[in-house]
Amino acid sequence: MNALTQDYSVLQGSSQVKLERFLVCGLGSFGQHCVAALFEFGVRAYAIEQVPPKTWEIPNLPDLLSDLIVGGCRQNSVLEQAKIEQCRAALLVTSSEQVNAETALAVRQLNPRASPSPPLCQRKSQSTSERTAR
């Protein structure tokens, strides 16, 4: 048993709640590889994506997901639909640092027991032509 698959539960009121979900927000290349890596560890991931990809970098990725919620990961209603209160951790890997930061605040508000480590953020680098045009 590894750290990702070991039993992890917390007291919520008078009952135990299992935190067995891993949420991936953003299914670009990096997010898809995160889902595949979690699957390799025996963990089925849940994902939120604004617009599902038309083609997948990892062809069987939809089969590796427990659920794909279409919507904005910053929205509390979308995070609640993903059952954020049952998540052990959220990997925030959208292409926007602002979205990742705002989602981190929403996740912490809705599930203060989620992984205390900082969210993963992916920074988009500007191309030379984008910098020159400004």
For each residue, the residues with C-beta under 8 A, 3 or more apart:
1: 5 6
2: 5 6 41 42
3: 6
4: 22 38 41 42 43
5: 1 2 41 42 43
6: 1 2 3
7: 18
8: 18 19 20 88
9: 16 17 18 19
10: 16 17 19 113
11: 14 15 16 17
12: 15 16 17
13:
14: 11
15: 11 12
16: 9 10 11 12
17: 9 10 11 12 85 86
18: 7 8 9 86
19: 8 9 10 86 87 88 113 114
20: 8 86 88
21: 46 66 82 83 86 87 88
22: 4 38 43 44 45 46 87 88 89 90 91
23: 45 46 47 48 82 84 87 89 90 91
24: 27 31 34 35 38 45 46 47 48 90 91 93
25: 31 47 48 49 73 90 91 92 93 94 100 103
26: 30 31 48 49 73 92 93 94 95 100 122
27: 24 31 32 35 47 49 52 53 61 68
28: 31 32 93 94 95 122
29: 32 33 57
30: 26 33 34 93 122
31: 24 25 26 27 28 34 35 47 49 91 93 94
32: 27 28 29 35 36 56 57 58 61
33: 29 30 36 37 57 58
34: 24 30 31 37 38 45 91 93 120
35: 24 27 31 32 38 39 45 47 58 61 64 65
36: 32 33 39 40 58 61 64
37: 33 34 40 41
38: 4 22 24 34 35 41 43 44 45
39: 35 36 42 43 44 45 64
40: 36 37
41: 2 4 5 37 38
42: 2 4 5 39
43: 4 5 22 38 39
44: 22 38 39 64 65 66
45: 22 23 24 34 35 38 39 64 65 66
46: 21 22 23 24 65 66 67 68 69 82 83 87
47: 23 24 25 27 31 35 65 67 68 69
48: 23 24 25 26 68 69 70 71 72 73 78 79 82
49: 25 26 27 31 52 53 68 69 70
50: 70 71 72 73 94
51: 70
52: 27 49 68 70
53: 27 49 56 57
54:
55:
56: 32 53 59 60 61 62
57: 29 32 33 53 61
58: 32 33 35 36 61 64
59: 56
60: 56 63 64
61: 27 32 35 36 56 57 58 64 65
62: 56 65 68
63: 60
64: 35 36 39 44 45 58 60 61
65: 35 44 45 46 47 61 62 68
66: 21 44 45 46
67: 46 47 82
68: 27 46 47 48 49 52 62 65
69: 46 47 48 49 78 81 82
70: 48 49 50 51 52
71: 48 50 75 77 78 81
72: 48 50 75 78 99
73: 25 26 48 50 78 79 92 94 99 103
74: 78 99 102 103 106
75: 71 72 78 79 106
76: 79 80 106 109 110
77: 71 80 81
78: 48 69 71 72 73 74 75 81 82
79: 48 73 75 76 82 84 103 106 107 110
80: 76 77 83 84 85 110
81: 69 71 77 78
82: 21 23 46 48 67 69 78 79 87
83: 21 46 80 86 87
84: 23 79 80 87 90 107 110 111 114
85: 17 80 110 111
86: 17 18 19 20 21 83
87: 19 21 22 23 46 82 83 84 90 107 111 114
88: 8 19 20 21 22 114 115
89: 22 23 114 115 117
90: 22 23 24 25 84 87 103 104 107 114 115 119
91: 22 23 24 25 31 34 119 120
92: 25 26 73 99 100 103 104 107 119 120 121
93: 24 25 26 28 30 31 34 100 120 121 122
94: 25 26 28 31 50 73 99 100 103 122
95: 26 28 122 124
96: 99 100 124
97: 100 101 121 123
98: 101 102
99: 72 73 74 92 94 96 102 103
100: 25 26 92 93 94 96 97 103 104 119 120 121 122
101: 97 98 104 105 121
102: 74 98 99 105 106
103: 25 73 74 79 90 92 94 99 100 106 107 119
104: 90 92 100 101 107 108 118 119
105: 101 102 108 109
106: 74 75 76 79 102 103 109 110
107: 79 84 87 90 92 103 104 110 111 114 119
108: 104 105 111 112 114
109: 76 105 106 112
110: 76 79 80 84 85 106 107
111: 84 85 87 107 108 114
112: 108 109
113: 10 19
114: 19 84 87 88 89 90 107 108 111
115: 88 89 90
116:
117: 89
118: 104
119: 90 91 92 100 103 104 107
120: 34 91 92 93 100
121: 92 93 97 100 101
122: 26 28 30 93 94 95 100
123: 97
124: 95 96
125:
126: 130 131
127: 130 131
128: 131 132
129: 132 133
130: 126 127 133 134
131: 126 127 128 134
132: 128 129
133: 129 130
134: 130 131
